[in-house]
Amino acid sequence: MIVLQGNTLVAGYDEVDLSVADEPNDEGCTDSTACNYNETSTNDAANNLCVYPKGCETCSGATDGTGYLIDNDVDDDGVCGGDEVPGCIDVLACNFNSMGTDSANESCIYPKVCESCSGATDGTGYIIDNDTNDDGICDTVEFVACIDVVACNYNHQAHRYYIQ
């Protein structure tokens, strides 16, 4: 049988004084620099339980032992989220950005057939059209000459007709 006498529970020969506060929790990490720091812990021997941030990780901020690591490098490229520089990181692309760290949006543009790149490496590069008359023959191999087979100045190597 349990009997309450004042602030004391009496159960057989055991007595519990209800006016005495519980002892603080002695389990958990007592290092305030750890993510799972527990400000009510008193046992330094439990510090082998401490969890510390590495690299881009930070702590959640809880001080009751429930703190956890926050991953600030979600694409695991070694660059912390706030330090990411969006842009094309493929050196073969016209809009290559030498400072870029994240090409997640697949924004790279590449030259085709007669096209070339402007040469910029800061992400502002663009495609140069090297077929100004859009006949499918690159300007560097095209020359002006007569392609009319009945004309006196016909040139069988010519690719476009030039009127003088």
C-alpha positions in Angstrom: 0.0 0.0 0.0 1.2 3.5 -0.9 0.5 6.4 1.5 1.1 10.1 1.0 2.4 11.8 4.2 3.0 15.5 3.5 5.4 15.6 0.6 6.5 12.0 1.1 5.2 8.9 -0.6 5.5 5.9 1.8 5.3 2.4 0.2 6.1 -0.3 2.6 9.6 0.6 3.8 10.5 2.8 0.8 10.1 6.6 1.1 10.2 9.1 -1.8 10.5 12.8 -1.0 8.4 14.7 -3.6 9.8 18.1 -2.7 13.3 17.1 -3.9 13.8 17.8 -7.6 15.1 15.1 -9.9 18.8 14.9 -10.5 19.8 16.4 -13.9 20.3 14.0 -16.8 23.8 12.7 -16.8 23.7 11.0 -20.2 24.6 12.8 -23.4 27.2 15.2 -24.8 28.5 18.0 -22.6 30.6 19.7 -25.4 28.7 22.9 -26.4 30.5 22.8 -29.8 28.8 19.5 -30.7 25.6 19.3 -32.7 24.0 17.0 -30.1 25.0 19.1 -27.0 22.8 18.5 -24.0 22.9 21.5 -21.6 21.5 19.3 -18.8 24.1 16.6 -19.1 26.7 16.3 -16.4 28.7 13.2 -17.3 31.8 14.2 -19.4 32.4 10.5 -19.9 29.5 10.4 -22.3 31.3 12.8 -24.7 32.2 10.0 -27.0 28.6 10.4 -28.1 29.2 13.9 -29.4 28.6 14.6 -33.1 30.6 17.4 -34.8 30.1 19.1 -38.1 32.6 18.5 -40.9 33.1 20.3 -44.2 29.9 22.1 -45.2 27.8 20.6 -42.4 26.3 22.8 -39.6 24.4 22.0 -36.4 20.6 22.4 -36.1 21.0 24.5 -33.0 19.2 22.4 -30.4 20.8 22.3 -27.0 18.7 19.5 -25.4 20.6 16.6 -26.9 18.3 16.3 -30.0 20.6 18.4 -32.3 21.6 17.0 -35.6 23.9 17.7 -38.6 22.6 19.7 -41.5 24.1 18.9 -44.9 24.9 22.1 -46.8 26.3 20.4 -49.8 23.3 18.6 -51.2 25.0 17.8 -54.6 28.1 16.4 -52.9 30.5 18.4 -55.1 32.6 19.7 -52.2 31.3 23.2 -52.6 29.0 24.5 -49.8 25.5 25.6 -51.0 26.0 29.3 -50.3 29.3 29.2 -52.3 27.9 27.6 -55.4 28.3 29.6 -58.7 25.8 28.5 -61.3 26.9 28.3 -64.9 28.2 25.9 -67.5 31.3 24.1 -66.3 32.1 22.2 -69.6 35.2 23.7 -71.3 33.9 22.6 -74.7 30.8 24.8 -74.4 30.6 28.3 -75.8 29.2 29.7 -72.5 31.8 27.9 -70.3 32.2 29.7 -66.9 35.7 29.1 -65.4 34.3 30.3 -62.0 31.3 28.0 -62.2 30.8 25.2 -59.7 27.3 24.0 -60.5 25.9 23.2 -64.0 22.7 21.6 -62.7 20.4 23.5 -65.0 22.2 22.0 -68.1 22.7 25.5 -69.6 25.7 24.7 -71.7 25.5 25.6 -75.4 27.7 24.0 -78.0 28.7 25.0 -81.6 27.5 22.9 -84.5 29.0 22.4 -88.0 30.1 25.9 -89.1 29.7 27.6 -85.7 32.4 28.5 -83.3 32.6 30.0 -79.8 33.3 33.7 -79.0 36.1 32.7 -76.6 34.8 34.2 -73.4 35.3 32.0 -70.3 33.2 33.9 -67.8 29.8 32.4 -68.8 29.0 35.2 -71.3 30.3 33.3 -74.3 28.1 32.9 -77.4 27.9 31.0 -80.7 29.4 32.7 -83.8 27.6 31.8 -87.1 30.3 31.0 -89.7 27.8 30.4 -92.5 26.5 33.9 -93.1 24.4 32.9 -96.1 23.0 29.8 -94.4 23.8 27.6 -97.4 25.4 24.9 -95.3 28.9 25.7 -96.4 31.2 27.2 -93.8 32.5 30.7 -94.8 36.1 29.7 -94.4 35.9 27.2 -97.3 33.4 29.1 -99.4 34.6 31.5 -102.1 32.8 33.8 -104.5 32.7 32.7 -108.1 30.2 31.9 -110.9 28.3 28.7 -110.6 26.3 29.1 -113.9 27.5 26.2 -116.1 26.8 28.1 -119.3 28.7 31.2 -118.3 32.2 31.9 -119.6 33.5 32.4 -116.0 31.9 29.3 -114.6 34.0 27.8 -111.8 33.2 24.2 -110.9 34.7 24.7 -107.4 32.5 27.6 -106.6 29.7 27.2 -104.0 27.7 30.4 -104.5 27.0 32.8 -107.3 28.4 36.3 -107.2 26.8 39.1 -109.4 29.2 41.8 -110.4 
